[in-house]
């Protein structure tokens, strides 16, 4: 189990057996997440080198810079070059670690990890990671920053969690999840946000939103605009409901996803979206965020800003997809769950591609 050294927020009192609607959601710091993120930063992984953490970034650099030639750092660099270990693959490993005293243990099975880890000698990597953990005195660094972690988590609880309404998910998607949901602030992740999950034997599946920490260069504050960060949190939890629906509709959605990826490859690739399932799932998740905002009191200005942000990220079909999901939301007497509505989503995206193709060909 990932260690929790920070106080947590109890959103709702548990009145019955745990479900998504009445379970505890904790805002946490994780030593395992920080370990993998700081190792990535020390190894020069650009997505973990955003350096947006102010004094914390300076402290990290001062403490770990002398270890940039460490054996596990060189090993991790080679894993990135050979197997693509980066971005969410790093966090996939982090949530499968457990620090017990001075020993790091791997939890679960290698097949539980992101597929980029499948050909890697996990035992050897964990051995080297243990050496790094001890020789860098990582636990001392982590414990010395406890008051900092706690202060940031308090700000997150106050500014962000008020916009997170967990009962919306089963209501919108038409199903009660069996997963346990967790929120972790990744203090070395900068603008990077990740949604990994794990399924340990005999335990409920855990879905995590790992939210990056950064300081606004103009105000010197963090998590100040709670609605912006809430949108990220809402996004990550949407994945738990949306991603499983792809496989049941892969025959139709696969070709659509490949076409969208081909036409907008540069924009998708720059966001590390390089396959059809990811493009489709990201599209639906992002559209669902806008529906959430419409149904939970966000201002028209905020909703419009979110829409234009998605279009700027090359999700040009977002208006059509949001319109389709709004139709689903208003006709729940016909559609008991989002899964029942997926044939209409297929039609929506097919129509978008048809109209776009005609628009392009008419100009030739």
ChimeraX attribute file (.defattr): number of C-alpha atoms within 10 A of each C-alpha:
attribute: neighborCount
match mode: 1-to-1
recipient: residues
	/A:1	12
	/A:2	17
	/A:3	15
	/A:4	15
	/A:5	16
	/A:6	19
	/A:7	15
	/A:8	18
	/A:9	17
	/A:10	13
	/A:11	17
	/A:12	12
	/A:13	9
	/A:14	13
	/A:15	8
	/A:16	8
	/A:17	7
	/A:18	12
	/A:19	16
	/A:20	18
	/A:21	17
	/A:22	16
	/A:23	19
	/A:24	19
	/A:25	17
	/A:26	19
	/A:27	23
	/A:28	23
	/A:29	26
	/A:30	22
	/A:31	22
	/A:32	22
	/A:33	27
	/A:34	20
	/A:35	20
	/A:36	21
	/A:37	24
	/A:38	23
	/A:39	25
	/A:40	25
	/A:41	24
	/A:42	24
	/A:43	24
	/A:44	15
	/A:45	19
	/A:46	12
	/A:47	17
	/A:48	25
	/A:49	19
	/A:50	16
	/A:51	22
	/A:52	21
	/A:53	21
	/A:54	14
	/A:55	11
	/A:56	17
	/A:57	19
	/A:58	12
	/A:59	14
	/A:60	17
	/A:61	15
	/A:62	10
	/A:63	14
	/A:64	17
	/A:65	13
	/A:66	11
	/A:67	16
	/A:68	15
	/A:69	11
	/A:70	16
	/A:71	13
	/A:72	22
	/A:73	21
	/A:74	13
	/A:75	14
	/A:76	22
	/A:77	20
	/A:78	14
	/A:79	17
	/A:80	18
	/A:81	10
	/A:82	10
	/A:83	15
	/A:84	13
	/A:85	23
	/A:86	21
	/A:87	20
	/A:88	17
	/A:89	18
	/A:90	23
	/A:91	26
	/A:92	25
	/A:93	23
	/A:94	23
	/A:95	22
	/A:96	23
	/A:97	22
	/A:98	17
	/A:99	17
	/A:100	11
	/A:101	7
	/A:102	13
	/A:103	14
	/A:104	18
	/A:105	15
	/A:106	16
	/A:107	18
	/A:108	14
	/A:109	12
	/A:110	18
	/A:111	9
	/A:112	17
	/A:113	22
	/A:114	17
	/A:115	13
	/A:116	17
	/A:117	20
	/A:118	13
	/A:119	9
	/A:120	12
	/A:121	10
	/A:122	15
	/A:123	12
	/A:124	11
	/A:125	14
	/A:126	17
	/A:127	15
	/A:128	17
	/A:129	22
	/A:130	18
	/A:131	17
	/A:132	19
	/A:133	19
	/A:134	14
	/A:135	11
	/A:136	16
	/A:137	14
	/A:138	19
	/A:139	15
	/A:140	11
	/A:141	14
	/A:142	15
	/A:143	13
	/A:144	11
	/A:145	12
	/A:146	13
	/A:147	12
	/A:148	12
	/A:149	21
	/A:150	17
	/A:151	12
	/A:152	17
	/A:153	23
	/A:154	16
	/A:155	16
	/A:156	22
	/A:157	18
	/A:158	15
	/A:159	18
	/A:160	20
	/A:161	18
	/A:162	13
	/A:163	20
	/A:164	17
	/A:165	14
	/A:166	18
	/A:167	13
	/A:168	15
	/A:169	21
	/A:170	16
	/A:171	15
	/A:172	19
	/A:173	20
	/A:174	17
	/A:175	14
	/A:176	14
	/A:177	16
	/A:178	12
	/A:179	18
	/A:180	19
	/A:181	21
	/A:182	18
	/A:183	20
	/A:184	21
	/A:185	22
	/A:186	25
	/A:187	24
	/A:188	29
	/A:189	28
	/A:190	20
	/A:191	18
	/A:192	17
	/A:193	22
	/A:194	23
	/A:195	22
	/A:196	23
	/A:197	22
	/A:198	21
	/A:199	17
	/A:200	14
	/A:201	10
	/A:202	6
	/A:203	10
	/A:204	13
	/A:205	16
	/A:206	17
	/A:207	20
	/A:208	23
	/A:209	24
	/A:210	28
	/A:211	23
	/A:212	22
	/A:213	22
	/A:214	24
	/A:215	18
	/A:216	14
	/A:217	11
	/A:218	6
	/A:219	8
	/A:220	10
	/A:221	13
	/A:222	17
	/A:223	22
	/A:224	17
	/A:225	11
	/A:226	19
	/A:227	19
	/A:228	14
	/A:229	19
	/A:230	23
	/A:231	19
	/A:232	19
	/A:233	24
	/A:234	23
	/A:235	24
	/A:236	25
	/A:237	21
	/A:238	23
	/A:239	21
	/A:240	21
	/A:241	20
	/A:242	19
	/A:243	16
	/A:244	12
	/A:245	16
	/A:246	18
	/A:247	11
	/A:248	11
	/A:249	14
	/A:250	15
	/A:251	10
	/A:252	15
	/A:253	25
	/A:254	18
	/A:255	14
	/A:256	20
	/A:257	21
	/A:258	18
	/A:259	14
	/A:260	22
	/A:261	22
	/A:262	14
	/A:263	11
	/A:264	15
	/A:265	17
	/A:266	14
	/A:267	16
	/A:268	20
	/A:269	13
	/A:270	10
	/A:271	10
	/A:272	14
	/A:273	17
	/A:274	17
	/A:275	17
	/A:276	20
	/A:277	21
	/A:278	16
	/A:279	22
	/A:280	23
	/A:281	21
	/A:282	20
	/A:283	20
	/A:284	20
	/A:285	21
	/A:286	25
	/A:287	27
	/A:288	24
	/A:289	24
	/A:290	27
	/A:291	18
	/A:292	22
	/A:293	20
	/A:294	15
	/A:295	13
	/A:296	13
	/A:297	10
	/A:298	14
	/A:299	11
	/A:300	11
	/A:301	9
	/A:302	14
	/A:303	18
	/A:304	11
	/A:305	13
	/A:306	19
	/A:307	20
	/A:308	15
	/A:309	12
	/A:310	18
	/A:311	14
	/A:312	11
	/A:313	13
	/A:314	16
	/A:315	22
	/A:316	17
	/A:317	18
	/A:318	21
	/A:319	15
	/A:320	16
	/A:321	22
	/A:322	20
	/A:323	14
	/A:324	18
	/A:325	23
	/A:326	17
	/A:327	13
	/A:328	22
	/A:329	21
	/A:330	10
	/A:331	11
	/A:332	15
	/A:333	9
	/A:334	11
	/A:335	16
	/A:336	17
	/A:337	18
	/A:338	20
	/A:339	19
	/A:340	14
	/A:341	18
	/A:342	20
	/A:343	13
	/A:344	14
	/A:345	19
	/A:346	16
	/A:347	14
	/A:348	18
	/A:349	21
	/A:350	16
	/A:351	13
	/A:352	16
	/A:353	16
	/A:354	11
	/A:355	12
	/A:356	13
	/A:357	11
	/A:358	10
	/A:359	11
	/A:360	9
	/A:361	9
	/A:362	8
	/A:363	6
	/A:364	5
